Amino acid sequence: NGRGIPVDIVPSENKPAVEVVLTVLHAGGKFGGGGYAVSGGLHGVGVSVVNALSTRVAVDVRRDGYRWAQDYKLGVPTAPLAKHEATEESGTSVTFWADGDIFETTEYSFETLSRRFQEMAFLNKGLTIALKDERTDHVDEDGNPLSVRYHYEGGIVDFVKYLNSR
């Protein structure tokens, strides 16, 4: 789990930081501490573009002692950021439904996403990335949803070990 996207109000936007990250191009990674040393995105473009091109995006943030949630439709919040139950966890989950009117195909490759997320986990040591395929026709040999979880305390060092083990 990461720290969770900040939820405090960005004075220049008069909106919660998580909403700014999900709706403003180039906003990602700029809150508190001057950005990330390594990013899996395109300089704050990724999630706001995904949001704009999705029929629904659900963001769930665990930060500052609480769980926070907000939904979007085609890049626009459907309701204000909501504060939910107390939690000691931290991190952010983003679930999206790509717009079939915009994309020729909305079929995702679990293997492609899994490889990319593993690369991101190697690049961001200590970060946990979990992927779960909730499509009913994508299950393992036991009938469970396909899922992977990546966490590398050593980052690039673990990547080299991984390459040497193959």
C-alpha positions in Angstrom: 0.0 0.0 0.0 1.1 3.5 -0.8 0.3 6.6 1.2 -2.9 7.3 -0.7 -3.6 10.2 -2.9 -4.0 13.3 -0.7 -7.6 14.3 0.1 -7.1 17.8 1.5 -8.3 20.9 -0.4 -6.0 22.3 -3.1 -6.4 26.1 -2.5 -5.9 27.1 -6.2 -8.6 24.7 -7.3 -10.9 24.7 -4.2 -11.2 20.9 -4.7 -9.8 17.9 -2.9 -6.4 16.9 -4.2 -7.7 13.5 -5.3 -10.3 15.1 -7.5 -7.7 17.4 -9.0 -5.4 14.4 -9.8 -8.3 12.6 -11.5 -9.6 15.6 -13.5 -6.7 18.0 -14.3 -4.0 17.1 -16.8 -0.5 17.1 -15.4 -1.7 17.3 -11.8 -0.5 13.9 -10.6 2.4 13.5 -8.2 2.7 17.2 -7.4 1.2 17.2 -3.9 3.4 17.3 -0.8 7.1 16.7 -1.3 7.5 17.8 -4.9 6.5 14.7 -6.7 7.6 11.1 -7.0 11.1 10.0 -7.8 9.8 7.4 -10.2 6.3 7.4 -11.7 4.4 4.7 -13.6 2.4 7.4 -15.4 3.0 10.1 -18.0 3.7 13.1 -15.8 0.2 13.3 -14.3 -1.6 12.6 -17.6 -2.5 8.9 -17.1 -5.3 8.8 -14.6 -7.0 12.0 -15.7 -7.2 10.7 -19.3 -8.4 7.3 -18.2 -11.1 9.1 -16.1 -12.2 11.3 -19.1 -12.5 8.2 -21.3 -14.4 6.0 -18.9 -18.1 5.6 -18.3 -17.3 5.2 -14.6 -14.3 5.5 -12.4 -14.4 4.6 -8.7 -11.5 5.9 -6.5 -11.1 4.6 -3.0 -8.4 6.3 -0.8 -7.3 5.1 2.6 -5.4 8.0 4.2 -5.4 10.3 7.2 -7.2 7.6 9.3 -10.2 7.3 7.1 -11.5 5.7 3.9 -12.5 8.3 1.2 -14.4 7.5 -2.0 -15.6 9.3 -5.1 -17.1 8.2 -8.4 -16.8 9.9 -11.8 -18.6 9.6 -15.2 -16.6 10.6 -18.3 -14.2 12.6 -16.1 -16.8 14.5 -14.1 -17.5 13.7 -10.4 -20.9 12.3 -9.8 -20.8 13.4 -6.1 -18.4 15.2 -3.7 -15.6 13.2 -2.1 -17.1 11.2 0.7 -15.4 10.4 4.1 -16.2 6.9 5.3 -15.2 4.7 8.2 -12.0 5.0 10.1 -9.1 2.8 9.0 -5.4 2.4 9.8 -4.7 1.3 6.2 -3.3 3.5 3.5 -3.3 3.4 -0.2 -5.5 4.1 -3.3 -7.6 1.8 -5.5 -8.9 3.0 -8.8 -11.4 1.0 -10.8 -12.5 2.1 -14.3 -14.9 1.0 -17.0 -13.7 2.2 -20.4 -16.3 3.8 -22.7 -17.2 1.3 -25.5 -18.3 4.2 -27.6 -14.8 5.6 -27.6 -12.7 2.4 -27.8 -13.0 -0.2 -30.5 -12.3 -2.8 -27.8 -12.6 -2.8 -24.1 -11.1 -6.3 -23.6 -8.1 -6.2 -21.4 -5.1 -8.6 -21.4 -4.5 -9.8 -17.8 -1.0 -10.9 -18.8 -0.1 -7.5 -20.3 -1.4 -5.6 -17.3 0.3 -8.0 -14.9 3.7 -7.6 -16.6 3.4 -3.8 -16.6 2.3 -3.7 -12.9 5.2 -5.9 -12.0 7.6 -3.5 -13.7 6.1 -0.6 -11.8 6.5 -2.5 -8.5 10.2 -3.1 -9.2 10.6 0.6 -10.0 8.9 1.8 -6.8 10.5 -0.3 -4.0 8.2 -1.0 -1.1 5.0 -0.3 -3.2 2.4 -3.0 -3.3 0.4 -3.4 -6.5 -2.5 -5.8 -6.7 -4.4 -6.8 -9.8 -7.6 -8.9 -9.7 -9.6 -9.8 -12.9 -13.2 -9.8 -11.9 -14.5 -10.9 -15.3 -16.5 -14.2 -14.7 -14.8 -15.9 -17.7 -11.3 -15.2 -16.5 -10.5 -17.6 -13.7 -7.6 -19.9 -12.6 -7.7 -23.7 -12.6 -9.6 -23.7 -9.3 -12.3 -21.3 -10.6 -11.0 -18.3 -8.7 -10.5 -14.9 -10.3 -7.1 -14.3 -11.8 -5.0 -12.2 -9.4 -1.5 -11.2 -8.7 0.2 -9.1 -6.0 3.6 -7.5 -6.4 5.8 -6.0 -3.6 9.5 -5.6 -3.8 11.4 -4.1 -0.8 14.6 -4.1 -2.8 13.2 -2.5 -6.0 15.8 -2.7 -8.8 17.9 -5.1 -6.7 15.0 -7.5 -6.6 14.5 -6.9 -10.4 18.1 -8.1 -11.0 17.6 -11.1 -8.8 14.4 -11.9 -10.7 16.2 -11.7 -14.0 19.0 -13.9 -12.8 16.5 -16.5 -11.6 15.0 -17.0 -15.0 
